[in-house]
């Protein structure tokens, strides 16, 4: 039997996300949003920019 959206959301609330996964998501979000406006933006450019930002 397929799970409902509510069941899936309840399961997702209990998933622990590592700092590495959060950083990967942050960079992916930044790339996706900037790439929409400028297709010349690369993931490598995002990585270089993110590496210059001090850790929180």
C-alpha positions in Angstrom: 0.0 0.0 0.0 1.5 3.4 -1.0 2.3 5.8 1.8 0.5 9.1 2.1 2.2 12.5 1.9 1.5 12.9 5.7 3.3 9.7 6.5 6.3 10.6 4.3 6.5 14.0 6.0 6.4 12.4 9.4 9.2 10.1 8.5 11.3 12.9 7.0 11.1 14.9 10.3 13.1 12.3 12.0 16.0 12.2 9.4 19.3 13.5 10.8 21.2 15.5 8.2 25.0 15.9 8.5 26.9 19.1 8.2 28.4 17.8 4.9 24.9 17.1 3.5 23.7 20.6 4.5 26.7 22.2 2.8 26.1 20.2 -0.3 22.5 21.3 -0.4 23.4 24.9 0.2 25.9 24.8 -2.7 23.4 23.0 -5.0 20.7 25.6 -4.1 23.1 28.5 -4.8 24.1 27.0 -8.2 20.6 26.2 -9.2 19.4 29.7 -8.5 22.3 31.5 -10.1 22.5 29.2 -13.1 18.9 30.1 -14.0 19.9 33.7 -14.4 23.4 33.1 -15.9 24.1 29.8 -17.6 27.9 30.5 -17.5 27.8 30.0 -13.7 29.4 26.6 -13.0 29.4 24.4 -9.9 33.1 24.9 -9.7 32.5 28.6 -9.4 30.1 28.1 -6.6 32.5 25.8 -4.8 35.3 28.4 -5.1 33.1 31.1 -3.7 31.7 28.9 -0.9 35.3 27.9 0.1 36.1 31.6 0.6 33.3 32.1 3.1 34.4 31.4 6.7 32.8 28.4 8.4 29.9 29.2 10.8 
